[in-house]
Amino acid sequence: MTTNIAPHGGTLINRIARGHERESLAEKARTLVHVPLASREVSDLEMIATGAMSPLTGFMTQDDYLPVVDTMRLKNGLPWSLPVTLSVADDLAPTLRPGQRITLTGAGLPLAVMDVVDVYRRDKRKEALEVYRTDSEAHPGVAKVYEQTDWLVGGPITLFARPPHETFLNYRLDPEETRAMFREKGWKRVVGFQTRNPIHRAHEYIQKCALETVDGLLVHPLVGDTKSDDIPSTVRMECYEALLSRYYPKDRTALTVFPAAMRYAGPREAIFHAIVRKNYGCTHFIVGRDHAGVGDYYGTFDAQYIFDEFEPDELGITPMFFDHSFYCKACEGMASYKTCPHDAEHHTILSGTKVRAMLRDGIEPPHEFTRPEVAQILIHHMIKKP
């Protein structure tokens, strides 16, 4: 028996037009009002269309937006932790009407049509405080909200042209494709791992601990928009390929990309990441220390505690919580604060600042911290940066 976990809400959404419908919509789209999408909104559009954001069929209407901000639930009560919205220009918003069909464009290319349900104003400061737990513009997620207008337009979308991609083409699998892959591999229990960083030994340790209890591991790195000082996705993918080819069982590990943009919403984003991986077919999801966090806006384990606000059957995916992991010289192996009895002097723990400084100087961090193949890729990247 293979995994048959139901998508969130029970149905895997598909809003992609094909054949004659696609051609007809593409032709009709030329005559409609064009609404430009920012890069993050293009990522959201594609994920809605492919079912990654099931049960959403479009950008949120006010009826869903308000309860999501206030209670982390859609209008129908289904858990959903992040607003998925489309911002429109101040001068355009008053011209849009419910029942109108508009064309959504990305980088000037027509991609989809939306059937407008409503056009509404939001309170951006309230959204920031509820979703990100801060209204500071220094927070990258909050800054993105403040860059947008107060006006949002909501309604179902139909995609007739996929956003053009030039990278990771062999790794871009939609939810129906990852589900088919899991069935082909015979994986009944699949654990997903979210990452926007190169995988170091601590990540490898918790992944393999999780893999001991399931049939397969999906390493699912985010390749949408991130902060400018994050390691580029192309470099990270090179690291993942090198690591998985040498240190992971090929028949029990899969690598595909997650096309979402980072919100850096900490606890709320952890819930979102879990729900979306459920749509991709995962039955379990790893939640580590400071998941989706940034700076010191969130407590170390807030992203784990937030799962207590839902009944287990509401989310429908099993979270797997892990403590901070490290190499212990006294234990002579990887461990965590839950399993290691020794003092910190025995632990190989390096700050991100120190690791970056070592890499820029061409120095490999200790092998207990990162695999040498990964270190060499990062050194090459850091040294050639201006």
Buried (B, 14 or more C-beta within 10 A) or exposed (E): EBBEBEBBBEEBBBBBBEEEEBEEBBEBBEEBEEBBBBEBBBBBBBBBBBBBBBBBBBBBBBBBBBBBBEBBBBBEEBBBBBBBBBBBEEEBBEEBEEEBBBBBBBEEEBBBBBBBBBBBEBEBEEBBBBBBBBBEEEBBBBBBBBEBBEBBBBBBBBBBBBBEEEEBEEBBBBBBBBBEBBBEBEBBBBBBBBBBBBBBBBBBBBBBBBBEEBBBBBBBBBBBBBEEEBBBBEBBBBBBBBBBEEBBEEEBBBBBBBBBBBBBBBBBBBBBBBBBBBBBBBBBBBBBBBBBBBEEBBEEBBBBEBBEEBEEEEBBBBBBBBBBBBBBEEBEEBBBEEEBEEEEEBBBBBEEEEBBEBBBEEEBBEEBBBBEBBBBBBBBBBEEEE
